[in-house]
Amino acid sequence: MRTRTSSRRSAIPLGLAWWLAIGVAVAVAALVFFMTIGPRPDIMPAMHTMRFMSKFVFTLALTATAFGLIRVLSTPGAAGRRAKLWMLAAPALVVLAVVLELLVVPEADWGRRLVGTNMMICMSFIPLIGIGPLAVFLGMLRYGAPTRPVLAGAVAGLLAGGLAATFYAAHCFDDSPLFVATWYTIAIAFLTALGALGGRFFVRW
């Protein structure tokens, strides 16, 4: 396994391979998204609202930080402390958005905004859009040489989840941070658990 990994790495530098992988993953996620649910009909006016755009701040922050960390984890001996600290950015942004929401929205509306109207669609389509990218990222981990395959697989799930949630956010009619913090997180956690299992059984070397 190590010989094959070394041979593959000599063909394409690992850093470049990861950028190719993220490009393929974006293409796969986009294909599934546009062939299934697609963007919401009122996306253009929605883009002028803070709540709608705030969803992308969270999902893109998660995608970017998970991409940075997974590149580190796929390289033995690479220092990962800074990349791990950056993973706190997305949760912190969500917490901030939820606090602001609770401050400006009447308490009587909290439950309605949390449950939303598309809970089951969210829980179904984020994993559906993310499963293809997750397979791509697990394959890339085999191309590399992660010393902690379960952790690396979990981060692959976070990366796939962040990417899938970014696409799904363009369809989702529930823009409340309370909804995003709850149901997006649960859907992404499913991909994270799936990625950890993939790392345990598929990436180990």
Backbone as a ProteinNet text record, in pm:
[ID]
protein_1_A
[PRIMARY]
MRTRTSSRRSAIPLGLAWWLAIGVAVAVAALVFFMTIGPRPDIMPAMHTMRFMSKFVFTLALTATAFGLIRVLSTPGAAGRRAKLWMLAAPALVVLAVVLELLVVPEADWGRRLVGTNMMICMSFIPLIGIGPLAVFLGMLRYGAPTRPVLAGAVAGLLAGGLAATFYAAHCFDDSPLFVATWYTIAIAFLTALGALGGRFFVRW
[TERTIARY]
83.8	0	86.2	189.8	275.7	349.4	387.8	457.7	365.8	241.7	146.8	117.9	103.6	78.4	192.1	315.6	432.9	437.7	402.2	405.1	303	179.6	77.3	116.1	176.5	210.8	318.9	406	511.2	455.3	336.4	277	216.2	137.8	75.7	103.8	159.2	181.8	51.6	61.8	-57.2	-137.5	-68.4	-138.9	-222.8	-165.8	-238.6	-353.3	-328.6	-432.5	-554.3	-530.8	-643.8	-724.5	-657.7	-731.5	-811.5	-756.2	-831.3	-951.4	-930.1	-1037.9	-1152.8	-1120.3	-1227.1	-1303.2	-1232.2	-1299.4	-1396	-1352.2	-1439.1	-1558.6	-1532.7	-1640	-1744.3	-1700.4	-1794.4	-1879.6	-1815.8	-1889.3	-1992.6	-1955.1	-2047.4	-2164.9	-2135.3	-2240.7	-2334.2	-2277.4	-2358.9	-2449.9	-2398.2	-2477.9	-2597.4	-2573	-2682.9	-2783.3	-2732.4	-2819.1	-2911.6	-2855.2	-2936.3	-3024.9	-2988.4	-3073.2	-3186.3	-3179.6	-3283.7	-3366.8	-3317.6	-3401.5	-3374.6	-3250.7	-3216.8	-3238	-3202.5	-3217.2	-3363.4	-3391.9	-3528.5	-3568.3	-3695.1	-3737.8	-3708.4	-3710.6	-3690.8	-3548.4	-3451.8	-3315.4	-3257	-3292.7	-3235	-3277.6	-3407.2	-3442.6	-3395.3	-3390	-3344.1	-3199.6	-3120.1	-2979.2	-2959	-3063.4	-3053.3	-3090.7	-3117.3	-3152.6	-3035.3	-3016.1	-2903.2	-2915.7	-3037.4	-3055.1	-3018.2	-3058.4	-3026.4	-2875.5	-2809.4	-2666.1	-2585.5	-2639.5	-2565.6	-2548.8	-2639.6	-2625.8	-2496.7	-2463.9	-2344.4	-2216.6	-2225	-2109.2	-2070.4	-2169.6	-2145.5	-2095.1	-2167.5	-2132	-1997.1	-1968.6	-1840	-1724.5	-1749.8	-1646.5	-1614.4	-1717.6	-1695.1	-1619.4	-1659.3	-1593	-1445.9	-1417.6	-1280	-1191	-1241.4	-1157.8	-1140	-1244.2	-1231	-1135.4	-1137.1	-1044.1	-899.7	-876.6	-742.8	-696.6	-787.4	-748.4	-727	-811.4	-796.7	-667.9	-624.5	-496.4	-381.6	-390.9	-289.1	-292.2	-412.1	-425	-381.8	-384.1	-343.8	-193.1	-121.8	24.2	89.3	154.1	217	319.9	313.7	412.6	379.5	273.6	237.8	178.9	213	161.1	15.6	-74.3	-215.7	-283.5	-207.4	-270.6	-346.5	-286	-352.4	-477.3	-467.1	-582.3	-696.3	-662.9	-767	-833.1	-755.9	-813.4	-908.1	-873.6	-960.8	-1095.8	-1103.6	-1231.1	-1333.7	-1289.1	-1382	-1457.2	-1412	-1470.7	-1617.2	-1648.3	-1786.5	-1882.8	-1852.7	-1943	-1959	-1850.6	-1859.4	-1952	-1945.1	-2032.5	-2178.8	-2205.2	-2342.7	-2394.6	-2313	-2353.8	-2384.1	-2297.8	-2320.2	-2451	-2476.7	-2600	-2723	-2714.7	-2827.7	-2854	-2748.9	-2765.1	-2831.5	-2786.2	-2847	-2993.6	-3021.9	-3160	-3248.7	-3200.3	-3278.8	-3301.7	-3208.4	-3222	-3324.9	-3341.3	-3429.1	-3564.6	-3576.2	-3701.5	-3778.5	-3907.6	-3987.2	-3978.8	-3977.9	-3963.6	-4072.4	-4190.1	-4301.3	-4273	-4181.6	-4149.9	-4029.7	-3962.2	-3841.1	-3868.2	-3970.6	-4000.7	-4034.7	-4114	-4152.1	-4031	-3942	-3822.7	-3727.9	-3721.1	-3632.6	-3682.3	-3811.9	-3867.3	-3872.1	-3908.1	-3911.5	-4017.8	-3999.9	-4096	-4031.9	-3899.2	-3829.1	-3734.4	-3770.2	-3680.3	-3640.3	-3736.6	-3706.6	-3633.4	-3665.4	-3593.6	-3446.8	-3422.9	-3286.5	-3212	-3275.9	-3212.6	-3185.8	-3262.1	-3245.7	-3144.9	-3154.5	-3078.8	-2935.5	-2905.6	-2765.1	-2682.6	-2726.4	-2651.5	-2650.8	-2763.5	-2769.2	-2669.3	-2664.5	-2570.9	-2427.1	-2406.3	-2271.2	-2209.2	-2287.7	-2232.5	-2128.3	-2151.7	-2054.2	-1923.1	-1927.7	-1804.3	-1733.9	-1808.3	-1744	-1663.7	-1719.2	-1646.4	-1518	-1525.8	-1406.5	-1300.8	-1341.7	-1246.1	-1185.4	-1265.1	-1209.9	-1108.3	-1137.7	-1040.7	-911.3	-922.8	-803.3	-723.6	-791.3	-718.9	-638.4	-688.6	-611	-490.1	-506.3	-394.4	-284.7	-326.3	-230.8	-190.3	-154.6	-111.7	-147.7	-277.8	-317.2	-278.6	-222.1	-184.9	-301.6	-405.9	-526.5	-646.1	-668.3	-768.8	-912	-947.2	-1083.7	-1108.2	-1013.8	-1025.2	-1026.1	-937.3	-931.6	-1062.1	-1118.7	-1246.2	-1358.5	-1357.8	-1459.6	-1448.8	-1327.3	-1308.6	-1351.4	-1328.9	-1378.5	-1530.8	-1597.4	-1742.3	-1784.2	-1709.1	-1736.9	-1720.6	-1615.7	-1590.7	-1703.1	-1741.8	-1851.5	-1981.8	-2002.2	-2122.3	-2127.3	-2015.2	-2010.4	-2037.5	-1980	-2000.7	-2146.7	-2201.8	-2340.8	-2436.3	-2409.4	-2495.5	-2490.3	-2376.3	-2365.3	-2460.4	-2464.2	-2557.2	-2701.3	-2726.1	-2863.6	-2916.8	-2829.5	-2872.1	-2933.7	-2892.9	-2949.3	-3092.4	-3132.3	-3270	-3356.9	-3296.1	-3369.9	-3446.8	-3575	-3658.6	-3652.3	-3589.9	-3577.5	-3442.9	-3445.2	-3322.4	-3284	-3364.3	-3335.1	-3208.5	-3119.7	-3002.8	-3039.8	-3157.3	-3202	-3222.6	-3281.1	-3301.5	-3167.6	-3083	-2952	-2869	-2865.3	-2784.7	-2831.5	-2959.8	-3014.4	-3008	-3077.2	-3096.8	-2980	-2917	-2796	-2690.5	-2679.2	-2577.1	-2601.8	-2726.5	-2757.7	-2726.3	-2764.1	-2737.5	-2587.2	-2512.2	-2366.9	-2304.8	-2359.7	-2308.6	-2324.8	-2432.1	-2450.7	-2337.1	-2302.9	-2192.4	-2059.5	-2045.3	-1922.9	-1906.2	-2015	-2010.5	-1982.6	-2044.3	-2020.9	-1875.9	-1820.8	-1681.2	-1586.6	-1619.5	-1537	-1536.9	-1653	-1660.5	-1579.3	-1590.3	-1510.9	-1361.9	-1323.7	-1182.9	-1137.7	-1225.7	-1191	-1173.3	-1260.2	-1258.2	-1199.7	-1192	-1148.4	-1013.5	-983.3	-861.6	-744.1	-772.3	-665.9	-560.1	-433.9	-322.7	-211.9
-121.4	0	124.9	126.9	244.1	263.6	151.9	163.2	222.5	174.7	227.3	374.4	411.5	552	639.6	593.9	671.9	690.1	583.8	590.2	689.6	686	779.1	922.5	943.1	1078.9	1136.8	1049.7	1098.7	1143.6	1092.4	1130.1	1270.9	1298.6	1429.3	1475.3	1594.2	1643.5	1643	1606.6	1592.1	1722.3	1836.3	1963.4	1990	1967	1985.4	1885.8	1763.4	1660.2	1700.2	1763.2	1806.9	1915.8	2006.6	2109.5	2048.3	1947.6	1877.1	1805	1746.1	1673.4	1766.5	1884.8	1976.6	2024.8	2039.4	2076.3	1968.5	1843.1	1731.2	1723.3	1741	1733.3	1842.4	1962.8	2072.2	2037.4	1982.6	1945.4	1836.8	1738.6	1629.5	1684.4	1768.6	1826.3	1913.2	1992.6	2079.1	1996.4	1887.2	1800.7	1744.4	1691.8	1635.6	1745.2	1860	1970.4	2015.4	2040	2094.4	1988	1860.2	1753.7	1715.6	1764.2	1728	1850	1932	2040.3	2176.5	2208.3	2336.4	2454.2	2574.2	2693.6	2732.8	2804.7	2852.3	2955.4	2962.2	3053.1	3200.2	3238.8	3380.4	3408.7	3336.7	3348.1	3487.6	3555.5	3687	3789	3804.1	3895.9	3845.1	3713.7	3658.3	3696.4	3711.1	3744.8	3883.9	3962.4	4096.3	4098.2	3980.1	3971.8	3914.7	3966.7	3924.7	3779.6	3735.8	3598.9	3497.2	3522.4	3429	3421	3535	3535.6	3481.4	3495.3	3446.6	3295.6	3224.9	3079.4	3043.2	3118.6	3089.9	3126.3	3225	3257.9	3136.9	3071.3	2951.7	2835.3	2804.3	2684.4	2700.2	2819.1	2839.7	2842.4	2895.8	2892.6	2748.7	2666.5	2525	2455.4	2480.5	2417.5	2456.8	2585.2	2633.9	2579.4	2581.5	2537.1	2386.4	2312.2	2166.5	2127.6	2202.8	2175.6	2197.5	2303.4	2327.6	2217.5	2171	2068.3	1932.9	1896.2	1764.3	1754.2	1864.3	1863.2	1837	1894.3	1871.3	1726.3	1674.8	1539	1432.1	1463.9	1365.2	1362.2	1450.7	1458.2	1423.2	1308.3	1269.6	1372.6	1406.7	1497.8	1644.5	1677.5	1818.4	1875.3	1999.1	2065	2105.8	2056.9	2081.7	2168.1	2222.1	2297.3	2419	2495	2615.2	2578.8	2473.8	2432.1	2385.4	2318.4	2274.1	2393.1	2493	2611.7	2684	2686.7	2752.5	2683.7	2555.9	2484.2	2542.1	2623.2	2687.1	2803	2848	2966.8	2946.4	2836.9	2814.4	2801.5	2717.9	2713.1	2849	2925.1	3056.5	3149.4	3143.7	3226.8	3188.7	3058.5	3011.9	3058.3	3042.7	3084.8	3234.6	3312.4	3457.7	3490.3	3422.2	3447.6	3409.5	3297.8	3254.5	3354.9	3401.7	3500.7	3627.2	3674.9	3794.7	3770.2	3650.4	3615.6	3617.9	3560.6	3556.4	3696.1	3786	3922	4004.3	3975.7	4059.6	3995.7	3864.3	3794.5	3771.6	3797.4	3771.6	3624.9	3602.5	3466.2	3373	3425.8	3344.2	3285	3345.9	3298.5	3204.3	3183.5	3102.7	2960	2897.4	2759.1	2744.5	2837.6	2832.1	2847.4	2936.7	2957	2838.7	2775.4	2659.8	2541.6	2513.1	2398.6	2425.9	2547.3	2583.8	2507.7	2502.5	2433.5	2324.8	2316.9	2221.8	2131	2097.9	2021.3	1888.5	1810.8	1679.7	1689.9	1793	1812.9	1842.5	1926.8	1959.1	1833.9	1754	1634	1528.9	1535.5	1437.7	1482.5	1610.5	1652.7	1694.1	1738.6	1767	1638.4	1527.5	1402	1353.6	1369.5	1323.1	1398.9	1530.8	1611.5	1584.7	1551.8	1537.4	1400.9	1297.7	1161.9	1143.2	1202.1	1193.9	1262.3	1389.6	1454.3	1378.8	1318.5	1241.7	1126.1	1058.1	948.9	1000.3	1117.3	1177.8	1206.3	1262.3	1299.4	1176.5	1071.8	948.8	885.6	893.8	845.8	924.9	1055.6	1138.6	1104.9	1068.1	1029.2	902.5	813.7	694.6	733	838.1	887.9	944.6	1007.5	1058.6	949.8	991.3	893.6	942.4	951.5	1000.8	903.2	954.9	869.7	850.3	931	918.6	908.8	791.9	778.5	807.7	774.1	801.1	951.2	1023.4	1168.8	1230.1	1184.2	1236.9	1209.3	1090.4	1058.5	1146.7	1174.8	1264.2	1403.5	1452.1	1584.6	1582.4	1469.9	1455.8	1469.2	1412.6	1427.1	1570.2	1640.5	1782.1	1863.7	1833.4	1904.7	1878.5	1752.6	1717.9	1782	1783.1	1844.1	1993.9	2061.2	2204.8	2238.5	2158.4	2180.2	2155.2	2044.4	2011.5	2115.1	2160.6	2260.5	2392.9	2425.2	2548.4	2543.9	2430.5	2417	2414.9	2336.6	2326.8	2461.9	2544.8	2675.8	2761.1	2737.2	2813.1	2771.6	2655.5	2608	2635.4	2631.3	2633.2	2763.6	2751.4	2867.9	2909	2827.2	2858	2926	3056.2	3133.7	3166.6	3125	3157.8	3086.7	3158.1	3093.1	2980.1	2988.4	2880.5	2751.8	2763.4	2647.5	2593.2	2682.5	2641.2	2573.1	2632.6	2577	2439.2	2411.6	2282.5	2177.8	2202.3	2097.1	2083.7	2192.7	2181.2	2104.2	2137.2	2072.4	1922.6	1882.8	1740.1	1668.1	1729.2	1667.1	1655.2	1758.4	1755.1	1652.7	1640.8	1542.2	1400.2	1374.7	1242.4	1211.8	1308.2	1288.4	1275.4	1346.9	1337.5	1196.9	1141.3	1004.7	904.7	924.7	836.9	844.9	965.7	983.6	915.1	922.4	855.2	704.8	648	504.6	472.2	558.8	538.5	543.8	635.8	643.3	519	464.7	345.4	223.2	205.4	81.3	93.7	217.2	233.6	301.9	391.4	470.5	407	323.6	266.7	198.9	219.6	159.8	116.6
0	0	0	81.1	87.3	-43.9	-108.6	-236.4	-341.2	-343.9	-441.8	-415.5	-287.5	-251.8	-296.7	-273.5	-313.3	-463.3	-537.4	-682.9	-734.5	-676.9	-721.4	-690.7	-573.1	-533.6	-623.5	-675.7	-763.6	-897.5	-934.3	-1061.9	-1053.7	-951.2	-932	-789.8	-771.1	-634.3	-555.2	-427.4	-344.7	-336.2	-324.5	-316.8	-440.9	-558.3	-683.9	-694.6	-651.5	-657.5	-574.9	-460.6	-378.1	-448.4	-517.6	-590.5	-705.5	-770.2	-874.3	-813.8	-695.2	-628.8	-590.5	-540.2	-500.9	-624.7	-736	-859.9	-906.4	-900.1	-937.4	-843.1	-713.1	-613.7	-636.3	-667.3	-696	-818.2	-920.8	-1041.3	-1012.4	-932.6	-896.7	-815.7	-715.8	-632.8	-716.5	-806.9	-892.5	-982.8	-1036.9	-1124.5	-1049.1	-929.9	-850.5	-812.6	-772.3	-730.1	-842.1	-960.1	-1069.1	-1133.6	-1116.9	-1171.1	-1076.3	-953	-855.3	-816.1	-723.2	-670.5	-733.5	-763.1	-823.8	-729.7	-772.2	-687	-669.8	-563.4	-538.9	-644.4	-679.9	-788.1	-760.5	-632.9	-599.9	-553.9	-608	-557.6	-577.8	-685.1	-710.2	-603.8	-575.2	-465.5	-329.2	-310.6	-182.6	-154.5	-260.1	-244.2	-184.9	-180	-122.5	26	81.7	223.9	303.5	423.2	506.2	550.3	584.9	633.2	526.5	403.7	295.3	274.6	267.5	240.8	358.9	480.2	596.6	594	527.9	517.5	445	342.9	264.8	339.9	427.6	510.9	594.6	654.3	734.7	649.6	541.8	463.8	393.8	343.1	276.2	375.7	495.4	599.3	637.5	651.7	683.3	571.3	448.6	334.1	327	341.6	330	441.2	564.7	676.7	675.5	637.2	627.7	515.8	406.5	297.2	342.1	417.9	470	563.3	649.2	745.7	680.2	584.7	524.7	443.5	385.6	314.2	411	531.4	633.2	680	706.5	759.3	660	531.7	431.1	410.4	481.5	468	601.5	612.9	739.8	786	913.1	969.5	953.4	878.1	859.5	987.8	1018.5	1138.7	1115.9	1201.6	1178.9	1282.5	1379	1488.2	1436.3	1347.1	1295.9	1216.9	1133.8	1054.8	1144.1	1254	1347.9	1415.9	1451	1514.2	1419.6	1292.1	1195.3	1183.7	1221.6	1215.4	1311.6	1406.3	1499.2	1434.5	1318.8	1256.8	1220.2	1152.4	1109	1226.7	1328.3	1444.3	1512.8	1521.3	1586.1	1507.8	1375.9	1294	1312.7	1322.5	1343	1478.8	1581.4	1715.7	1717.2	1652.6	1646.9	1576.5	1464.4	1389.3	1470.7	1544	1626.2	1738.2	1801.9	1910.4	1857.1	1742.6	1683.6	1648.2	1596.8	1563.6	1687.8	1795.6	1919	1977	1949.1	2001	1924.5	1796.4	1714.2	1684.8	1706.5	1676.2	1806	1809.4	1929.8	1971.9	2100.9	2152.2	2100	2076.4	2027.2	1889.3	1814.5	1679.1	1674.9	1785.3	1784.4	1735.9	1789.5	1752.7	1605.4	1553.7	1412.3	1321.7	1356.8	1274	1283.2	1398.6	1414.4	1331.7	1337	1264.4	1114.9	1076.8	936	858.6	726.4	639	554	555.6	468.2	545.3	668	752.5	687.8	640.4	584.9	450.7	373.7	247.3	275.9	373.8	414.7	458.9	542.5	597.2	489.2	380.2	272.6	167.3	127.7	10.8	41.1	160.7	189.9	183.1	246.3	227.4	83.1	12.8	-125.9	-213.4	-197.2	-275.8	-232.6	-104.5	-52.2	-65.4	-98.3	-98.5	-209.8	-324.7	-433.5	-399.3	-353.8	-308.9	-197.4	-105.9	0.7	-57	-156.2	-221.1	-285.8	-347.8	-408.8	-302.4	-189.7	-85.6	-17	1.3	58.4	-37.3	-166.4	-264.3	-259	-237.9	-226.7	-101.6	5.9	127.1	102.7	21.5	-15.3	-101	-178	-258.9	-169	-60.5	36.6	133.7	254.1	353.8	493.7	524.2	656.3	767	873	986.4	1082.4	1069	1151.7	1057.2	998.8	892.8	936.8	1060.3	1105.6	1114.7	1173.6	1181.6	1042.5	957.4	821	747.1	767.1	704.3	755.5	886.2	943	883.1	866.4	806.7	659.6	592.1	454.9	453.1	555.2	565.3	591.7	676.6	700.6	572.8	498.8	373.6	274	259.7	169.5	216.9	349	403	380.9	400.8	376	230.8	141.7	-1.8	-39.4	9.7	-21.6	35.6	157.7	220.4	146.4	86.9	8.1	-110.5	-178.9	-290.5	-240.7	-135.6	-86.1	-38.9	18.1	68.4	-41.7	-165.9	-277.2	-307.6	-258.7	-276.8	-155.1	-37.2	89.2	109.3	145.7	173.3	320.3	404.2	546.8	570.3	588.8	600.2	744.3	839.9	979.3	1027.4	1096.3	1155.8	1251	1315.1	1402.8	1323.2	1205.9	1119	1070.8	1022.8	971.5	1079.9	1197.9	1306	1347.2	1330.5	1373.6	1262.9	1152.8	1053	956.9	919.7	839	917.4	1045.6	1128.7	1139.7	1158.6	1168.7	1037.6	925.7	795.3	769.9	804.5	786.5	881.3	1002.2	1097.7	1044.4	969.8	909.1	812	727	633.7	707.5	817.7	897.4	954.4	1008	1060.9	949.8	834.4	720.5	674.9	676.8	639.9	737.6	867	967.4	945.2	912.1	882.1	757.3	656.3	535.5	564.3	651.6	689.5	763	845.5	924.5	836.4	737.3	660.4	520.6	468.7	329.8	317.3	410.3	398.7	472	570.8	654.1	567.7	603.2	525.8	618.7
[MASK]
+++++++++++++++++++++++++++++++++++++++++++++++++++++++++++++++++++++++++++++++++++++++++++++++++++++++++++++++++++++++++++++++++++++++++++++++++++++++++++++++++++++++++++++++++++++++++++++++++++++++++++++

